[in-house]
Amino acid sequence: MQTALIALAAYLLGSISFAIVVSRAMRLPDPRGYGSGNPGATNVLRSGSRTAAALTLAGDAAKGWLAVWLTVLYTGQAPAAGLEAPLAGLCAFLGHLYPVFHRFRGGKGVATAVGVVIGIDAWLGLATLASFGVVAAFFRMASLASIVAAVFAAFYTYWLFGLRPVTAAVAVIVVLLVVRHRDNIGRLLRGEERRIGEKKA
């Protein structure tokens, strides 16, 4: 019962879409109605408001981290040692992808996934962010950087913790994140993917 309640609470927390909340609060267009249609920080940036994009990024990452941190606080288990904390992170990520508060139309989960891995282990989070930063700096494509960093996050998790529930949870997050980027992958292969900060023609 405890595990189920933790999973439900984490899912509900993850279902708060900060792209939509911040856009409404700042009287910006609904991010689902322009650009890529994705309610995430990268698309909010296309509205022209860097502040809104930054707040979206921070909020979506914070809810992933908070789901793990609150579970650790409640259970007293180290985040990578038990089942509940990785499960909470996974459920928060699922909430972001399929938010009950927004008709199950969510984002791609990059920021939330980063928050989850930071909550699990700071070094894991820093390594993942570094991978994202390097690819983003060279290619200026958030989708490519996200996909590459996600794959490396799975590798880093296995390297740090071996075969544990946390490794399985991160692997599921990575698979779902890559699947959510399938359209981006198609555009990358065709050379049509937009760069960071570039508005849709």
ZAZAVEX-518832 format. One line per 2 residues: number of its first residue (from 0); for each residue x, y, z of C-alpha. Coordinates in steps of 0.2 Angstrom, whole numbers, always signed. Last residue first. Example, Ala and Ser with C-alpha at 12.3 -4.5 7.8 and 13.67 -1.06 7.14 Angstrom:
1> +68 -5 +36 ~ +62 -22 +39 $
***
This chain:
200> +45 +148 -200 ~ +47 +140 -183 $
198> +58 +151 -172 ~ +76 +147 -168 $
196> +81 +148 -150 ~ +90 +131 -150 $
194> +92 +124 -167 ~ +78 +118 -178 $
192> +78 +100 -184 ~ +77 +98 -203 $
190> +93 +88 -208 ~ +83 +73 -213 $
188> +90 +62 -200 ~ +88 +76 -187 $
186> +70 +78 -192 ~ +66 +60 -190 $
184> +74 +60 -173 ~ +64 +75 -168 $
182> +48 +65 -173 ~ +54 +50 -162 $
180> +58 +62 -147 ~ +44 +54 -136 $
178> +52 +37 -140 ~ +69 +43 -134 $
176> +61 +49 -118 ~ +51 +33 -115 $
174> +67 +22 -117 ~ +77 +34 -106 $
172> +64 +34 -92 ~ +63 +15 -93 $
170> +82 +13 -92 ~ +82 +25 -77 $
168> +69 +14 -68 ~ +78 -2 -72 $
166> +95 +6 -65 ~ +86 +12 -49 $
164> +79 -6 -47 ~ +97 -13 -46 $
162> +109 -20 -59 ~ +125 -10 -56 $
160> +125 +5 -46 ~ +137 +18 -53 $
158> +141 +10 -70 ~ +123 +5 -73 $
156> +117 +23 -69 ~ +131 +30 -80 $
154> +126 +20 -94 ~ +107 +24 -93 $
152> +112 +43 -91 ~ +123 +41 -107 $
150> +108 +36 -117 ~ +98 +51 -109 $
148> +112 +63 -113 ~ +113 +58 -131 $
146> +94 +60 -133 ~ +93 +76 -124 $
144> +108 +84 -134 ~ +100 +79 -150 $
142> +83 +86 -145 ~ +91 +102 -138 $
140> +100 +106 -154 ~ +114 +119 -153 $
138> +126 +107 -161 ~ +143 +110 -152 $
136> +136 +118 -136 ~ +121 +106 -135 $
134> +132 +91 -136 ~ +143 +97 -123 $
132> +129 +103 -111 ~ +119 +87 -112 $
130> +134 +76 -108 ~ +138 +88 -93 $
128> +120 +88 -87 ~ +121 +69 -87 $
126> +137 +68 -78 ~ +130 +81 -65 $
124> +115 +71 -62 ~ +124 +55 -59 $
122> +136 +64 -48 ~ +121 +71 -38 $
120> +113 +54 -36 ~ +95 +49 -36 $
118> +88 +67 -34 ~ +99 +73 -48 $
116> +93 +58 -59 ~ +75 +63 -56 $
114> +78 +82 -59 ~ +86 +77 -76 $
112> +71 +66 -80 ~ +59 +81 -76 $
110> +69 +93 -87 ~ +69 +80 -102 $
108> +51 +75 -100 ~ +44 +75 -118 $
106> +30 +86 -113 ~ +12 +82 -108 $
104> -5 +79 -116 ~ -14 +68 -103 $
102> -29 +79 -103 ~ -20 +93 -94 $
100> -22 +88 -75 ~ -20 +70 -78 $
98> -3 +73 -85 ~ +4 +60 -97 $
96> +22 +64 -101 ~ +25 +74 -85 $
94> +15 +61 -74 ~ +26 +48 -82 $
92> +41 +57 -76 ~ +34 +59 -59 $
90> +30 +40 -59 ~ +48 +36 -64 $
88> +55 +47 -50 ~ +43 +39 -37 $
86> +49 +22 -43 ~ +67 +26 -41 $
84> +63 +32 -23 ~ +52 +17 -19 $
82> +63 +3 -24 ~ +78 +3 -12 $
80> +96 +7 -12 ~ +98 +21 -26 $
78> +88 +34 -16 ~ +95 +30 +1 $
76> +81 +24 +12 ~ +73 +34 +26 $
74> +55 +30 +19 ~ +48 +47 +20 $
72> +63 +58 +17 ~ +69 +47 +3 $
70> +51 +48 -5 ~ +51 +67 -2 $
68> +68 +68 -11 ~ +63 +57 -26 $
66> +47 +67 -30 ~ +56 +83 -26 $
64> +69 +80 -39 ~ +57 +76 -53 $
62> +46 +91 -47 ~ +61 +102 -47 $
60> +66 +98 -65 ~ +49 +103 -72 $
58> +49 +119 -61 ~ +66 +125 -66 $
56> +64 +122 -85 ~ +47 +131 -84 $
54> +54 +145 -75 ~ +69 +147 -87 $
52> +57 +146 -102 ~ +46 +159 -94 $
50> +61 +171 -91 ~ +67 +168 -108 $
48> +51 +175 -116 ~ +51 +175 -135 $
46> +37 +163 -136 ~ +50 +151 -144 $
44> +57 +149 -127 ~ +41 +140 -122 $
42> +46 +127 -134 ~ +62 +123 -126 $
40> +55 +124 -109 ~ +41 +111 -112 $
38> +23 +110 -117 ~ +27 +102 -134 $
36> +17 +110 -148 ~ +33 +110 -159 $
34> +31 +129 -162 ~ +13 +135 -157 $
32> -3 +129 -149 ~ +3 +117 -135 $
30> +14 +131 -128 ~ -2 +140 -123 $
28> +1 +159 -128 ~ +8 +170 -114 $
26> -1 +178 -100 ~ +13 +177 -88 $
24> +3 +166 -76 ~ -4 +156 -91 $
22> +13 +153 -98 ~ +20 +148 -81 $
20> +6 +135 -78 ~ +6 +128 -95 $
18> +25 +126 -96 ~ +25 +121 -78 $
16> +15 +106 -82 ~ +9 +98 -65 $
14> +6 +80 -69 ~ +23 +75 -61 $
12> +16 +79 -44 ~ +1 +68 -47 $
10> +12 +54 -53 ~ +23 +56 -37 $
8> +8 +55 -26 ~ +2 +39 -35 $
6> +18 +30 -34 ~ +20 +35 -16 $
4> +3 +28 -13 ~ +6 +12 -22 $
2> +23 +9 -12 ~ +14 +12 +4 $
0> +0 +0 +0 $
***
